Amino acid sequence: MPKQRRTFTAEFKKQMVQLYENGKPRADLVEEYGLTASALDRWIKQAQTTGSFKEKDNRSS
């Protein structure tokens, strides 16, 4: 049975990035909230580059 794809709100993503930026270890966030490391890394990068979590805002030209 394939895993169901989860979706997260922009507010949740913003909270995760803020926790990371405030010093919470990446591994703790991944384990505590059941995230994938790659998703968290992508959210952090998006927050630092465009400040937006919308895919259309984060595409390269």
PDBQT receptor file of N, H, CA, C and O in Angstrom, charges set to zero:
ATOM      1  N   MET A   1       0.851  -1.186   0.000  1.00  0.00    +0.000 N 
ATOM      2  CA  MET A   1       0.000   0.000   0.000  1.00  0.00    +0.000 C 
ATOM      3  C   MET A   1       0.898   1.251   0.000  1.00  0.00    +0.000 C 
ATOM      4  O   MET A   1       1.722   1.411   0.900  1.00  0.00    +0.000 OA
ATOM      5  N   PRO A   2       0.749   2.132  -0.990  1.00  0.00    +0.000 N 
ATOM      6  CA  PRO A   2       1.598   3.323  -1.063  1.00  0.00    +0.000 C 
ATOM      7  C   PRO A   2       1.278   4.308   0.061  1.00  0.00    +0.000 C 
ATOM      8  O   PRO A   2       0.154   4.376   0.559  1.00  0.00    +0.000 OA
ATOM      9  N   LYS A   3       2.291   5.055   0.434  1.00  0.00    +0.000 N 
ATOM     10  H   LYS A   3       3.204   5.000   0.029  1.00  0.00    +0.000 HD
ATOM     11  CA  LYS A   3       2.131   6.053   1.483  1.00  0.00    +0.000 C 
ATOM     12  C   LYS A   3       1.304   7.230   0.962  1.00  0.00    +0.000 C 
ATOM     13  O   LYS A   3       1.495   7.680  -0.167  1.00  0.00    +0.000 OA
ATOM     14  N   GLN A   4       0.393   7.718   1.788  1.00  0.00    +0.000 N 
ATOM     15  H   GLN A   4       0.238   7.353   2.706  1.00  0.00    +0.000 HD
ATOM     16  CA  GLN A   4      -0.434   8.871   1.426  1.00  0.00    +0.000 C 
ATOM     17  C   GLN A   4       0.419  10.139   1.487  1.00  0.00    +0.000 C 
ATOM     18  O   GLN A   4       1.133  10.362   2.464  1.00  0.00    +0.000 OA
ATOM     19  N   ARG A   5       0.345  10.960   0.455  1.00  0.00    +0.000 N 
ATOM     20  H   ARG A   5      -0.236  10.779  -0.338  1.00  0.00    +0.000 HD
ATOM     21  CA  ARG A   5       1.086  12.210   0.430  1.00  0.00    +0.000 C 
ATOM     22  C   ARG A   5       0.419  13.207   1.371  1.00  0.00    +0.000 C 
ATOM     23  O   ARG A   5      -0.790  13.432   1.307  1.00  0.00    +0.000 OA
ATOM     24  N   ARG A   6       1.225  13.797   2.238  1.00  0.00    +0.000 N 
ATOM     25  H   ARG A   6       2.207  13.614   2.290  1.00  0.00    +0.000 HD
ATOM     26  CA  ARG A   6       0.702  14.775   3.189  1.00  0.00    +0.000 C 
ATOM     27  C   ARG A   6       0.930  16.185   2.663  1.00  0.00    +0.000 C 
ATOM     28  O   ARG A   6       1.897  16.445   1.947  1.00  0.00    +0.000 OA
ATOM     29  N   THR A   7       0.043  17.075   3.021  1.00  0.00    +0.000 N 
ATOM     30  H   THR A   7      -0.742  16.864   3.603  1.00  0.00    +0.000 HD
ATOM     31  CA  THR A   7       0.215  18.477   2.654  1.00  0.00    +0.000 C 
ATOM     32  C   THR A   7       0.301  19.295   3.933  1.00  0.00    +0.000 C 
ATOM     33  O   THR A   7      -0.298  18.952   4.953  1.00  0.00    +0.000 OA
ATOM     34  N   PHE A   8       1.048  20.369   3.858  1.00  0.00    +0.000 N 
ATOM     35  H   PHE A   8       1.534  20.648   3.029  1.00  0.00    +0.000 HD
ATOM     36  CA  PHE A   8       1.254  21.229   5.011  1.00  0.00    +0.000 C 
ATOM     37  C   PHE A   8       0.918  22.659   4.638  1.00  0.00    +0.000 C 
ATOM     38  O   PHE A   8       1.177  23.096   3.517  1.00  0.00    +0.000 OA
ATOM     39  N   THR A   9       0.340  23.385   5.584  1.00  0.00    +0.000 N 
ATOM     40  H   THR A   9       0.129  23.030   6.494  1.00  0.00    +0.000 HD
ATOM     41  CA  THR A   9      -0.004  24.781   5.324  1.00  0.00    +0.000 C 
ATOM     42  C   THR A   9       1.259  25.632   5.353  1.00  0.00    +0.000 C 
ATOM     43  O   THR A   9       2.278  25.243   5.924  1.00  0.00    +0.000 OA
ATOM     44  N   ALA A  10       1.172  26.793   4.730  1.00  0.00    +0.000 N 
ATOM     45  H   ALA A  10       0.344  27.109   4.266  1.00  0.00    +0.000 HD
ATOM     46  CA  ALA A  10       2.297  27.725   4.744  1.00  0.00    +0.000 C 
ATOM     47  C   ALA A  10       2.627  28.130   6.177  1.00  0.00    +0.000 C 
ATOM     48  O   ALA A  10       3.793  28.331   6.517  1.00  0.00    +0.000 OA
ATOM     49  N   GLU A  11       1.606  28.249   7.012  1.00  0.00    +0.000 N 
ATOM     50  H   GLU A  11       0.659  28.086   6.736  1.00  0.00    +0.000 HD
ATOM     51  CA  GLU A  11       1.824  28.630   8.411  1.00  0.00    +0.000 C 
ATOM     52  C   GLU A  11       2.633  27.558   9.148  1.00  0.00    +0.000 C 
ATOM     53  O   GLU A  11       3.540  27.883   9.914  1.00  0.00    +0.000 OA
ATOM     54  N   PHE A  12       2.311  26.290   8.919  1.00  0.00    +0.000 N 
ATOM     55  H   PHE A  12       1.574  26.025   8.297  1.00  0.00    +0.000 HD
ATOM     56  CA  PHE A  12       3.055  25.196   9.540  1.00  0.00    +0.000 C 
ATOM     57  C   PHE A  12       4.509  25.212   9.077  1.00  0.00    +0.000 C 
ATOM     58  O   PHE A  12       5.424  25.069   9.888  1.00  0.00    +0.000 OA
ATOM     59  N   LYS A  13       4.720  25.386   7.781  1.00  0.00    +0.000 N 
ATOM     60  H   LYS A  13       3.977  25.502   7.122  1.00  0.00    +0.000 HD
ATOM     61  CA  LYS A  13       6.077  25.426   7.231  1.00  0.00    +0.000 C 
ATOM     62  C   LYS A  13       6.862  26.575   7.858  1.00  0.00    +0.000 C 
ATOM     63  O   LYS A  13       8.029  26.421   8.220  1.00  0.00    +0.000 OA
ATOM     64  N   LYS A  14       6.213  27.718   7.981  1.00  0.00    +0.000 N 
ATOM     65  H   LYS A  14       5.265  27.844   7.688  1.00  0.00    +0.000 HD
ATOM     66  CA  LYS A  14       6.850  28.894   8.572  1.00  0.00    +0.000 C 
ATOM     67  C   LYS A  14       7.245  28.610  10.022  1.00  0.00    +0.000 C 
ATOM     68  O   LYS A  14       8.326  29.006  10.458  1.00  0.00    +0.000 OA
ATOM     69  N   GLN A  15       6.383  27.931  10.766  1.00  0.00    +0.000 N 
ATOM     70  H   GLN A  15       5.505  27.609  10.413  1.00  0.00    +0.000 HD
ATOM     71  CA  GLN A  15       6.681  27.585  12.154  1.00  0.00    +0.000 C 
ATOM     72  C   GLN A  15       7.877  26.645  12.242  1.00  0.00    +0.000 C 
ATOM     73  O   GLN A  15       8.722  26.795  13.124  1.00  0.00    +0.000 OA
ATOM     74  N   MET A  16       7.951  25.679  11.334  1.00  0.00    +0.000 N 
ATOM     75  H   MET A  16       7.264  25.557  10.618  1.00  0.00    +0.000 HD
ATOM     76  CA  MET A  16       9.073  24.740  11.340  1.00  0.00    +0.000 C 
ATOM     77  C   MET A  16      10.386  25.466  11.043  1.00  0.00    +0.000 C 
ATOM     78  O   MET A  16      11.406  25.198  11.680  1.00  0.00    +0.000 OA
ATOM     79  N   VAL A  17      10.357  26.380  10.079  1.00  0.00    +0.000 N 
ATOM     80  H   VAL A  17       9.529  26.597   9.563  1.00  0.00    +0.000 HD
ATOM     81  CA  VAL A  17      11.555  27.152   9.735  1.00  0.00    +0.000 C 
ATOM     82  C   VAL A  17      11.964  28.026  10.920  1.00  0.00    +0.000 C 
ATOM     83  O   VAL A  17      13.153  28.144  11.218  1.00  0.00    +0.000 OA
ATOM     84  N   GLN A  18      10.999  28.635  11.592  1.00  0.00    +0.000 N 
ATOM     85  H   GLN A  18      10.033  28.539  11.350  1.00  0.00    +0.000 HD
ATOM     86  CA  GLN A  18      11.313  29.482  12.746  1.00  0.00    +0.000 C 
ATOM     87  C   GLN A  18      11.926  28.663  13.876  1.00  0.00    +0.000 C 
ATOM     88  O   GLN A  18      12.878  29.107  14.517  1.00  0.00    +0.000 OA
ATOM     89  N   LEU A  19      11.391  27.484  14.122  1.00  0.00    +0.000 N 
ATOM     90  H   LEU A  19      10.617  27.124  13.601  1.00  0.00    +0.000 HD
ATOM     91  CA  LEU A  19      11.967  26.622  15.161  1.00  0.00    +0.000 C 
ATOM     92  C   LEU A  19      13.416  26.278  14.822  1.00  0.00    +0.000 C 
ATOM     93  O   LEU A  19      14.290  26.308  15.689  1.00  0.00    +0.000 OA
ATOM     94  N   TYR A  20      13.659  25.951  13.558  1.00  0.00    +0.000 N 
ATOM     95  H   TYR A  20      12.949  25.927  12.854  1.00  0.00    +0.000 HD
ATOM     96  CA  TYR A  20      15.013  25.630  13.105  1.00  0.00    +0.000 C 
ATOM     97  C   TYR A  20      15.937  26.836  13.279  1.00  0.00    +0.000 C 
ATOM     98  O   TYR A  20      17.051  26.700  13.786  1.00  0.00    +0.000 OA
ATOM     99  N   GLU A  21      15.479  28.002  12.862  1.00  0.00    +0.000 N 
ATOM    100  H   GLU A  21      14.575  28.112  12.450  1.00  0.00    +0.000 HD
ATOM    101  CA  GLU A  21      16.298  29.210  12.948  1.00  0.00    +0.000 C 
ATOM    102  C   GLU A  21      16.551  29.634  14.395  1.00  0.00    +0.000 C 
ATOM    103  O   GLU A  21      17.536  30.313  14.685  1.00  0.00    +0.000 OA
ATOM    104  N   ASN A  22      15.658  29.229  15.300  1.00  0.00    +0.000 N 
ATOM    105  H   ASN A  22      14.858  28.677  15.064  1.00  0.00    +0.000 HD
ATOM    106  CA  ASN A  22      15.826  29.550  16.710  1.00  0.00    +0.000 C 
ATOM    107  C   ASN A  22      16.679  28.520  17.446  1.00  0.00    +0.000 C 
ATOM    108  O   ASN A  22      16.817  28.581  18.668  1.00  0.00    +0.000 OA
ATOM    109  N   GLY A  23      17.252  27.571  16.697  1.00  0.00    +0.000 N 
ATOM    110  H   GLY A  23      17.140  27.522  15.705  1.00  0.00    +0.000 HD
ATOM    111  CA  GLY A  23      18.206  26.648  17.285  1.00  0.00    +0.000 C 
ATOM    112  C   GLY A  23      17.745  25.225  17.523  1.00  0.00    +0.000 C 
ATOM    113  O   GLY A  23      18.517  24.413  18.032  1.00  0.00    +0.000 OA
ATOM    114  N   LYS A  24      16.520  24.899  17.173  1.00  0.00    +0.000 N 
ATOM    115  H   LYS A  24      15.893  25.559  16.759  1.00  0.00    +0.000 HD
ATOM    116  CA  LYS A  24      16.062  23.512  17.339  1.00  0.00    +0.000 C 
ATOM    117  C   LYS A  24      16.760  22.655  16.283  1.00  0.00    +0.000 C 
ATOM    118  O   LYS A  24      16.725  22.984  15.098  1.00  0.00    +0.000 OA
ATOM    119  N   PRO A  25      17.388  21.564  16.703  1.00  0.00    +0.000 N 
ATOM    120  CA  PRO A  25      18.104  20.719  15.733  1.00  0.00    +0.000 C 
ATOM    121  C   PRO A  25      17.181  20.162  14.647  1.00  0.00    +0.000 C 
ATOM    122  O   PRO A  25      16.039  19.780  14.901  1.00  0.00    +0.000 OA
ATOM    123  N   ARG A  26      17.718  20.134  13.443  1.00  0.00    +0.000 N 
ATOM    124  H   ARG A  26      18.645  20.445  13.237  1.00  0.00    +0.000 HD
ATOM    125  CA  ARG A  26      16.981  19.636  12.277  1.00  0.00    +0.000 C 
ATOM    126  C   ARG A  26      16.474  18.220  12.516  1.00  0.00    +0.000 C 
ATOM    127  O   ARG A  26      15.322  17.912  12.210  1.00  0.00    +0.000 OA
ATOM    128  N   ALA A  27      17.320  17.366  13.057  1.00  0.00    +0.000 N 
ATOM    129  H   ALA A  27      18.256  17.616  13.306  1.00  0.00    +0.000 HD
ATOM    130  CA  ALA A  27      16.935  15.971  13.305  1.00  0.00    +0.000 C 
ATOM    131  C   ALA A  27      15.761  15.881  14.283  1.00  0.00    +0.000 C 
ATOM    132  O   ALA A  27      14.891  15.023  14.131  1.00  0.00    +0.000 OA
ATOM    133  N   ASP A  28      15.735  16.759  15.280  1.00  0.00    +0.000 N 
ATOM    134  H   ASP A  28      16.441  17.455  15.404  1.00  0.00    +0.000 HD
ATOM    135  CA  ASP A  28      14.631  16.760  16.246  1.00  0.00    +0.000 C 
ATOM    136  C   ASP A  28      13.320  17.145  15.581  1.00  0.00    +0.000 C 
ATOM    137  O   ASP A  28      12.283  16.545  15.861  1.00  0.00    +0.000 OA
ATOM    138  N   LEU A  29      13.358  18.149  14.698  1.00  0.00    +0.000 N 
ATOM    139  H   LEU A  29      14.201  18.636  14.471  1.00  0.00    +0.000 HD
ATOM    140  CA  LEU A  29      12.147  18.561  13.995  1.00  0.00    +0.000 C 
ATOM    141  C   LEU A  29      11.615  17.441  13.107  1.00  0.00    +0.000 C 
ATOM    142  O   LEU A  29      10.416  17.164  13.085  1.00  0.00    +0.000 OA
ATOM    143  N   VAL A  30      12.517  16.810  12.384  1.00  0.00    +0.000 N 
ATOM    144  H   VAL A  30      13.491  17.036  12.401  1.00  0.00    +0.000 HD
ATOM    145  CA  VAL A  30      12.128  15.719  11.484  1.00  0.00    +0.000 C 
ATOM    146  C   VAL A  30      11.455  14.592  12.267  1.00  0.00    +0.000 C 
ATOM    147  O   VAL A  30      10.409  14.084  11.863  1.00  0.00    +0.000 OA
ATOM    148  N   GLU A  31      12.061  14.212  13.380  1.00  0.00    +0.000 N 
ATOM    149  H   GLU A  31      12.910  14.625  13.707  1.00  0.00    +0.000 HD
ATOM    150  CA  GLU A  31      11.521  13.100  14.173  1.00  0.00    +0.000 C 
ATOM    151  C   GLU A  31      10.228  13.487  14.887  1.00  0.00    +0.000 C 
ATOM    152  O   GLU A  31       9.251  12.740  14.861  1.00  0.00    +0.000 OA
ATOM    153  N   GLU A  32      10.228  14.650  15.520  1.00  0.00    +0.000 N 
ATOM    154  H   GLU A  32      11.022  15.257  15.541  1.00  0.00    +0.000 HD
ATOM    155  CA  GLU A  32       9.086  15.070  16.326  1.00  0.00    +0.000 C 
ATOM    156  C   GLU A  32       7.825  15.301  15.507  1.00  0.00    +0.000 C 
ATOM    157  O   GLU A  32       6.725  14.982  15.960  1.00  0.00    +0.000 OA
ATOM    158  N   TYR A  33       7.972  15.853  14.304  1.00  0.00    +0.000 N 
ATOM    159  H   TYR A  33       8.865  16.113  13.936  1.00  0.00    +0.000 HD
ATOM    160  CA  TYR A  33       6.804  16.188  13.492  1.00  0.00    +0.000 C 
ATOM    161  C   TYR A  33       6.567  15.218  12.340  1.00  0.00    +0.000 C 
ATOM    162  O   TYR A  33       5.644  15.412  11.549  1.00  0.00    +0.000 OA
ATOM    163  N   GLY A  34       7.390  14.178  12.237  1.00  0.00    +0.000 N 
ATOM    164  H   GLY A  34       8.140  14.020  12.879  1.00  0.00    +0.000 HD
ATOM    165  CA  GLY A  34       7.195  13.172  11.196  1.00  0.00    +0.000 C 
ATOM    166  C   GLY A  34       7.432  13.704   9.801  1.00  0.00    +0.000 C 
ATOM    167  O   GLY A  34       6.744  13.319   8.856  1.00  0.00    +0.000 OA
ATOM    168  N   LEU A  35       8.415  14.598   9.667  1.00  0.00    +0.000 N 
ATOM    169  H   LEU A  35       8.974  14.911  10.435  1.00  0.00    +0.000 HD
ATOM    170  CA  LEU A  35       8.729  15.183   8.366  1.00  0.00    +0.000 C 
ATOM    171  C   LEU A  35       9.835  14.403   7.685  1.00  0.00    +0.000 C 
ATOM    172  O   LEU A  35      10.478  13.550   8.297  1.00  0.00    +0.000 OA
ATOM    173  N   THR A  36      10.052  14.701   6.419  1.00  0.00    +0.000 N 
ATOM    174  H   THR A  36       9.531  15.394   5.922  1.00  0.00    +0.000 HD
ATOM    175  CA  THR A  36      11.247  14.186   5.755  1.00  0.00    +0.000 C 
ATOM    176  C   THR A  36      12.290  15.297   5.810  1.00  0.00    +0.000 C 
ATOM    177  O   THR A  36      11.956  16.481   5.767  1.00  0.00    +0.000 OA
ATOM    178  N   ALA A  37      13.541  14.905   5.906  1.00  0.00    +0.000 N 
ATOM    179  H   ALA A  37      13.812  13.943   5.941  1.00  0.00    +0.000 HD
ATOM    180  CA  ALA A  37      14.625  15.880   5.974  1.00  0.00    +0.000 C 
ATOM    181  C   ALA A  37      14.651  16.740   4.715  1.00  0.00    +0.000 C 
ATOM    182  O   ALA A  37      14.931  17.936   4.781  1.00  0.00    +0.000 OA
ATOM    183  N   SER A  38      14.360  16.131   3.572  1.00  0.00    +0.000 N 
ATOM    184  H   SER A  38      14.133  15.158   3.518  1.00  0.00    +0.000 HD
ATOM    185  CA  SER A  38      14.399  16.888   2.317  1.00  0.00    +0.000 C 
ATOM    186  C   SER A  38      13.304  17.954   2.276  1.00  0.00    +0.000 C 
ATOM    187  O   SER A  38      13.527  19.045   1.752  1.00  0.00    +0.000 OA
ATOM    188  N   ALA A  39      12.136  17.654   2.818  1.00  0.00    +0.000 N 
ATOM    189  H   ALA A  39      11.955  16.767   3.244  1.00  0.00    +0.000 HD
ATOM    190  CA  ALA A  39      11.053  18.644   2.843  1.00  0.00    +0.000 C 
ATOM    191  C   ALA A  39      11.442  19.821   3.734  1.00  0.00    +0.000 C 
ATOM    192  O   ALA A  39      11.264  20.978   3.354  1.00  0.00    +0.000 OA
ATOM    193  N   LEU A  40      11.968  19.527   4.910  1.00  0.00    +0.000 N 
ATOM    194  H   LEU A  40      12.112  18.587   5.219  1.00  0.00    +0.000 HD
ATOM    195  CA  LEU A  40      12.385  20.593   5.817  1.00  0.00    +0.000 C 
ATOM    196  C   LEU A  40      13.484  21.438   5.184  1.00  0.00    +0.000 C 
ATOM    197  O   LEU A  40      13.448  22.665   5.271  1.00  0.00    +0.000 OA
ATOM    198  N   ASP A  41      14.448  20.803   4.555  1.00  0.00    +0.000 N 
ATOM    199  H   ASP A  41      14.478  19.806   4.484  1.00  0.00    +0.000 HD
ATOM    200  CA  ASP A  41      15.532  21.533   3.879  1.00  0.00    +0.000 C 
ATOM    201  C   ASP A  41      14.976  22.451   2.790  1.00  0.00    +0.000 C 
ATOM    202  O   ASP A  41      15.432  23.584   2.633  1.00  0.00    +0.000 OA
ATOM    203  N   ARG A  42      13.994  21.959   2.043  1.00  0.00    +0.000 N 
ATOM    204  H   ARG A  42      13.624  21.039   2.170  1.00  0.00    +0.000 HD
ATOM    205  CA  ARG A  42      13.386  22.747   0.968  1.00  0.00    +0.000 C 
ATOM    206  C   ARG A  42      12.666  23.953   1.556  1.00  0.00    +0.000 C 
ATOM    207  O   ARG A  42      12.774  25.054   1.015  1.00  0.00    +0.000 OA
ATOM    208  N   TRP A  43      11.933  23.771   2.652  1.00  0.00    +0.000 N 
ATOM    209  H   TRP A  43      11.845  22.877   3.092  1.00  0.00    +0.000 HD
ATOM    210  CA  TRP A  43      11.218  24.883   3.276  1.00  0.00    +0.000 C 
ATOM    211  C   TRP A  43      12.193  25.941   3.782  1.00  0.00    +0.000 C 
ATOM    212  O   TRP A  43      11.949  27.139   3.638  1.00  0.00    +0.000 OA
ATOM    213  N   ILE A  44      13.293  25.494   4.374  1.00  0.00    +0.000 N 
ATOM    214  H   ILE A  44      13.491  24.521   4.491  1.00  0.00    +0.000 HD
ATOM    215  CA  ILE A  44      14.297  26.431   4.882  1.00  0.00    +0.000 C 
ATOM    216  C   ILE A  44      14.880  27.236   3.726  1.00  0.00    +0.000 C 
ATOM    217  O   ILE A  44      15.019  28.456   3.821  1.00  0.00    +0.000 OA
ATOM    218  N   LYS A  45      15.218  26.555   2.639  1.00  0.00    +0.000 N 
ATOM    219  H   LYS A  45      15.104  25.565   2.562  1.00  0.00    +0.000 HD
ATOM    220  CA  LYS A  45      15.778  27.237   1.474  1.00  0.00    +0.000 C 
ATOM    221  C   LYS A  45      14.777  28.229   0.886  1.00  0.00    +0.000 C 
ATOM    222  O   LYS A  45      15.141  29.355   0.548  1.00  0.00    +0.000 OA
ATOM    223  N   GLN A  46      13.522  27.812   0.766  1.00  0.00    +0.000 N 
ATOM    224  H   GLN A  46      13.227  26.897   1.041  1.00  0.00    +0.000 HD
ATOM    225  CA  GLN A  46      12.491  28.696   0.226  1.00  0.00    +0.000 C 
ATOM    226  C   GLN A  46      12.308  29.928   1.099  1.00  0.00    +0.000 C 
ATOM    227  O   GLN A  46      12.166  31.036   0.582  1.00  0.00    +0.000 OA
ATOM    228  N   ALA A  47      12.310  29.753   2.404  1.00  0.00    +0.000 N 
ATOM    229  H   ALA A  47      12.426  28.853   2.824  1.00  0.00    +0.000 HD
ATOM    230  CA  ALA A  47      12.140  30.874   3.322  1.00  0.00    +0.000 C 
ATOM    231  C   ALA A  47      13.308  31.848   3.212  1.00  0.00    +0.000 C 
ATOM    232  O   ALA A  47      13.126  33.061   3.318  1.00  0.00    +0.000 OA
ATOM    233  N   GLN A  48      14.500  31.315   3.000  1.00  0.00    +0.000 N 
ATOM    234  H   GLN A  48      14.649  30.330   2.913  1.00  0.00    +0.000 HD
ATOM    235  CA  GLN A  48      15.685  32.164   2.927  1.00  0.00    +0.000 C 
ATOM    236  C   GLN A  48      15.805  32.874   1.581  1.00  0.00    +0.000 C 
ATOM    237  O   GLN A  48      16.338  33.982   1.522  1.00  0.00    +0.000 OA
ATOM    238  N   THR A  49      15.324  32.264   0.506  1.00  0.00    +0.000 N 
ATOM    239  H   THR A  49      14.891  31.364   0.554  1.00  0.00    +0.000 HD
ATOM    240  CA  THR A  49      15.498  32.874  -0.820  1.00  0.00    +0.000 C 
ATOM    241  C   THR A  49      14.340  33.801  -1.193  1.00  0.00    +0.000 C 
ATOM    242  O   THR A  49      14.567  34.966  -1.521  1.00  0.00    +0.000 OA
ATOM    243  N   THR A  50      13.106  33.301  -1.145  1.00  0.00    +0.000 N 
ATOM    244  H   THR A  50      12.922  32.355  -0.878  1.00  0.00    +0.000 HD
ATOM    245  CA  THR A  50      11.974  34.122  -1.581  1.00  0.00    +0.000 C 
ATOM    246  C   THR A  50      11.031  34.498  -0.446  1.00  0.00    +0.000 C 
ATOM    247  O   THR A  50      10.258  35.448  -0.569  1.00  0.00    +0.000 OA
ATOM    248  N   GLY A  51      11.091  33.765   0.650  1.00  0.00    +0.000 N 
ATOM    249  H   GLY A  51      11.720  32.993   0.751  1.00  0.00    +0.000 HD
ATOM    250  CA  GLY A  51      10.160  34.018   1.745  1.00  0.00    +0.000 C 
ATOM    251  C   GLY A  51       8.778  33.448   1.490  1.00  0.00    +0.000 C 
ATOM    252  O   GLY A  51       7.851  33.670   2.269  1.00  0.00    +0.000 OA
ATOM    253  N   SER A  52       8.644  32.714   0.394  1.00  0.00    +0.000 N 
ATOM    254  H   SER A  52       9.398  32.534  -0.239  1.00  0.00    +0.000 HD
ATOM    255  CA  SER A  52       7.359  32.133   0.022  1.00  0.00    +0.000 C 
ATOM    256  C   SER A  52       7.495  30.618  -0.099  1.00  0.00    +0.000 C 
ATOM    257  O   SER A  52       8.541  30.106  -0.496  1.00  0.00    +0.000 OA
ATOM    258  N   PHE A  53       6.421  29.910   0.251  1.00  0.00    +0.000 N 
ATOM    259  H   PHE A  53       5.571  30.326   0.574  1.00  0.00    +0.000 HD
ATOM    260  CA  PHE A  53       6.420  28.456   0.137  1.00  0.00    +0.000 C 
ATOM    261  C   PHE A  53       5.649  27.979  -1.092  1.00  0.00    +0.000 C 
ATOM    262  O   PHE A  53       5.476  26.775  -1.287  1.00  0.00    +0.000 OA
ATOM    263  N   LYS A  54       5.189  28.906  -1.914  1.00  0.00    +0.000 N 
ATOM    264  H   LYS A  54       5.329  29.884  -1.756  1.00  0.00    +0.000 HD
ATOM    265  CA  LYS A  54       4.474  28.530  -3.129  1.00  0.00    +0.000 C 
ATOM    266  C   LYS A  54       5.486  28.128  -4.189  1.00  0.00    +0.000 C 
ATOM    267  O   LYS A  54       6.471  28.828  -4.422  1.00  0.00    +0.000 OA
ATOM    268  N   GLU A  55       5.234  27.003  -4.822  1.00  0.00    +0.000 N 
ATOM    269  H   GLU A  55       4.434  26.434  -4.633  1.00  0.00    +0.000 HD
ATOM    270  CA  GLU A  55       6.175  26.489  -5.819  1.00  0.00    +0.000 C 
ATOM    271  C   GLU A  55       6.389  27.480  -6.960  1.00  0.00    +0.000 C 
ATOM    272  O   GLU A  55       7.509  27.631  -7.447  1.00  0.00    +0.000 OA
ATOM    273  N   LYS A  56       5.328  28.153  -7.388  1.00  0.00    +0.000 N 
ATOM    274  H   LYS A  56       4.418  28.030  -6.993  1.00  0.00    +0.000 HD
ATOM    275  CA  LYS A  56       5.474  29.098  -8.513  1.00  0.00    +0.000 C 
ATOM    276  C   LYS A  56       6.402  30.263  -8.162  1.00  0.00    +0.000 C 
ATOM    277  O   LYS A  56       7.043  30.837  -9.043  1.00  0.00    +0.000 OA
ATOM    278  N   ASP A  57       6.469  30.607  -6.888  1.00  0.00    +0.000 N 
ATOM    279  H   ASP A  57       5.948  30.141  -6.173  1.00  0.00    +0.000 HD
ATOM    280  CA  ASP A  57       7.352  31.690  -6.456  1.00  0.00    +0.000 C 
ATOM    281  C   ASP A  57       8.810  31.251  -6.351  1.00  0.00    +0.000 C 
ATOM    282  O   ASP A  57       9.711  32.087  -6.294  1.00  0.00    +0.000 OA
ATOM    283  N   ASN A  58       9.037  29.955  -6.326  1.00  0.00    +0.000 N 
ATOM    284  H   ASN A  58       8.304  29.275  -6.373  1.00  0.00    +0.000 HD
ATOM    285  CA  ASN A  58      10.380  29.425  -6.109  1.00  0.00    +0.000 C 
ATOM    286  C   ASN A  58      10.999  28.772  -7.334  1.00  0.00    +0.000 C 
ATOM    287  O   ASN A  58      12.039  28.122  -7.229  1.00  0.00    +0.000 OA
ATOM    288  N   ARG A  59      10.380  28.935  -8.481  1.00  0.00    +0.000 N 
ATOM    289  H   ARG A  59       9.535  29.464  -8.567  1.00  0.00    +0.000 HD
ATOM    290  CA  ARG A  59      10.951  28.386  -9.714  1.00  0.00    +0.000 C 
ATOM    291  C   ARG A  59      12.048  29.300 -10.220  1.00  0.00    +0.000 C 
ATOM    292  O   ARG A  59      11.954  30.522 -10.111  1.00  0.00    +0.000 OA
ATOM    293  N   SER A  60      13.065  28.711 -10.763  1.00  0.00    +0.000 N 
ATOM    294  H   SER A  60      13.141  27.718 -10.852  1.00  0.00    +0.000 HD
ATOM    295  CA  SER A  60      14.114  29.550 -11.371  1.00  0.00    +0.000 C 
ATOM    296  C   SER A  60      13.646  30.008 -12.746  1.00  0.00    +0.000 C 
ATOM    297  O   SER A  60      12.878  29.319 -13.418  1.00  0.00    +0.000 OA
ATOM    298  N   SER A  61      14.115  31.163 -13.144  1.00  0.00    +0.000 N 
ATOM    299  H   SER A  61      14.738  31.722 -12.598  1.00  0.00    +0.000 HD
ATOM    300  CA  SER A  61      13.653  31.724 -14.418  1.00  0.00    +0.000 C 
ATOM    301  C   SER A  61      14.327  31.064 -15.598  1.00  0.00    +0.000 C 
ATOM    302  O   SER A  61      14.052  31.419 -16.744  1.00  0.00    +0.000 OA
TER     303      SER A  61
